[in-house]
Amino acid sequence: MDPKPKAPVGYDDTPLIPGTLWRVHDGRRPQPKVVTAAPGQPPSDAVVLFDGKDLSAWKSAKDGTAAGWKVEHGYMEVVHGAGAIQTKEHFGDCQLHLEWATPAVVEGDSQGRGNSGVFFLGKYEIQVLDSYNNVTYADGHAGAIYGQYPPLANAMRGPGEWNVYDMVFIAPRWDGTGKLISPAYITVFLNGVLVQHCQSVQGPTGHKTVSSYDNPHPPTGPLELQDHRNPVRFRNIWIRPLG
């Protein structure tokens, strides 16, 4: 008995999609890669940066020596004076997942309370802060693109509780003459709530400064976590480079 013929995969007589090499429903267009994702686990194509065991993927941002933060009970914790840490591997456009908790015992207020930060390419900061019942300047809250854009909502959990960041970062582009073609873009979910929506970034973030793209830089760089004196904790960090 002859096998049942397969249905056609696509078409070769449809219009070209503007800006692409492919026709509408083109059967020759490459198939999406298969990625598996179990609940609570990194996707199968993710690079695991911290699984609760050690800091082998990280180094000191200051001098490149071993990262000096504490690791215990499945999390890493900022050690005041050890300085920022950054990944040994460099990344550009990416999807990032990480979980973080500010100290359960509240000390200080405003920017002195549970302060840290996540820096894409070591330059573009998404603020980490205990923003739970804590008044500070709007562009310094948790979920802010620091010094530029406040979060769209305050979705913080209480001190000592674990918060979840899921972010998409698109690096800026320059042409061969150093002219900016496209700024960086960042999307941020904090505890499942959208707090930055494909927001264009004004330039590398800074404290009490206005940002700009005066100095072109490579399209990749390290992911960096800040030492801002407070013993903030991090766990379950993974990243998916985007093509």
N, C-alpha and C positions, 0 to 999 in steps of 0.2 A: 504493500500500500504506500502510495506516495505521501511524503510528509506534507503537512498543511503549510502552504506558502506563508512566509512572514509578511506582515504589513509593511509598507514602505516606511523607511526611517524619516524621510523628509522630502523636500522638493528642490528642483533645480531650475524651475521656470517662474519663480516669484521675484518681486522687485528686490534690488539691493538695499540693505539697511544703510542709511546715510552715515558716513564716517567709518564704515567697516568694510571688510572684504567679503561679507557674508550676505546671502539672500535671506528673506523672511522664511523661517522654518527650514533653513539649509541643512540637508542631511549630512553634509561633509564637515559641518562646524564641530570642533573638538568637544567631546563630552566633558561635563564637570568631573573633577576628581572625586573619588569616594573618600569621605571623612566620617569616621564613627565617633559618636559622642554619647557616652553613658552619663546619666545624672550624677553630678558631683565629681566627675572625673575630667581631666583635660582632654580635649579632642585628640584624635589619633595623630594629627599632624602638628601638634603644639610642641614647642620647646619648653620643657619644665625648668624653671629658673630657681624654684625653691619648693621642695617637697617635705620640709619639716625636719630633714636630717642633718644637712650641713650647708656651708656657704661656698662650696666648690665652684659654683658658677659666678661668684662675685669677688671683687677686689676693692681695696681702698681707692676712693676717687682721688685722694690727695697724692699718693706716691706709688700706687700700683701694687703695694704689698698685700698680704692676706687681709681679708675683711675682718674687722675687730669687733663685730657685734656679737651678742649673746644668742646662742641657740639652745632651746630647751622646750620640752612638752609640745613639740611640733610647730613651734613658731620661732622667728628671729625677733630680737628686741634691740632697739637703738641703745648703744652705750655712749653716754655723753662724753665727748672728747675724742672718741674714736674716729669721728668724721663721717662724711657721706660714703656710701658704698655704691659701686656701679658694676654692671655686668661685664664680664670679660668679652663676651660676644657683642657685636654691634648689630643694630636693627634699624630699619627705616619704617615704611608703611607697615602697620601691624594692628592686630587685635590683642588687647592685654586684659588679663584677669588677675586681680589680687585682692586679698582680704586683709583688713587692718583693724586694730583696736587701740583706742586711747586708754590711758591709765584709769583703773577703776576708782582710785582715790584721786579726787579732783584737787589739783593745786594750780593756783594762778587763774588768770582770766584773759579774755581777748586772745591775742596771738601767743600768750604764754601758757596756753592750756592745750596739751596734747598735739603739739605742732610737729609736722614733718612735711614731706612732699614727694611726689613722683615726677621725675623729669624724663621726658622723651628726648633722646639724642643728647642728654645731659644739659638741655637748654630750655625746654618748654614744660613749665611746672603746672601740674594739677595739685591743688592744695590738699593736704591732710591736716585736719584740725578737729578738736572736740568742739563741734558747733552745737551741741545739745544744750539748750538754754544758756547760750554763751554769746553775748553781743560783741561783735567786732566789726571792722570795716567790711562792706558787702563783698568786695572783690578779694577778700582773704578768707572767706568761709570754706569749709569742706566742699569740694566739687567745683570750686572756682578755678578758672584759668588765671593764675595768680597775678594780681595787679591790673587785670584787664576786664574780665567778665565774671560777675557773680553767678552762682548756680541759679537755675531756674526755680529751684525749690530747695528747702532744707529738709533732707530725708534722713538725717542722722539718727542713729540709735544711741542709747545711753552710754555713759562712761563705762569702760570695761567690756562692752558688748562688741561683737564682731560686725564690721561693716564690709560691704562688697563693692568693689569697683569693677565695672566692665567698660572698656574704652576702645575706641578706634582712633588711631592717629595716622594722618597722611602728611608726609614730610613736604616742606616747601621745595619749589623747583626754580632754578635760574637757567637762563640761556648761556651760550658760550661767551657772551660779553659781560656776564655778571648781572644782567637785568633780571629782576624777579618776574617769573612767569606765573607762579601760583603760590599763595601763602600756605602755611601749615593749616590743617583743619583737624579739629578734635571733637569727638562725640563721647559723652560720658554718661553712664548710668550709675547711680549711687543707690544701692539696696533696691535695684529694680526700677528706680524712678529716673527718668531722663532729666539730667541737669545741665547738659551742654549738647546742643543739637547741631552737629556739623558746623561748629563755630569756627570761622576764620580767625587766625591768631595774628596779632599785630606785629609779632617778632619775638625773639627770645625774651622770656619773662624776667622781671627783676624787681627789687625792692625800692620803692619811691622813685622809680624811673619810668619814662615813656619809651616804649619799645619800637624798634624798626628793623628792617632787613638790610642794614648797611653793609654787612659782611657776609657774602655767600659762604656756605659751609657744605660739607659732603652730605649726601642724602641718607646716610646711616650714622649711628652713634650709639653710645651705651644707654641703657636704662639706668637711672640713678635714683637712689632713695636717700633722703636728707637726714642728717643729724642736726636737730634743732633743740637739743638739750633734753627733750622730753622722752621718756622710755616708751615710745610707741612700738607696737608689735605688728608683724606682718606674717602671713602664711599663704599657702596655696597660690603661688605665683606662676603663671604660665603665659606664653606669648605665641601668637601665630603670625609669622611674617606673611604679608600680603603681596601677591605678585603685581 
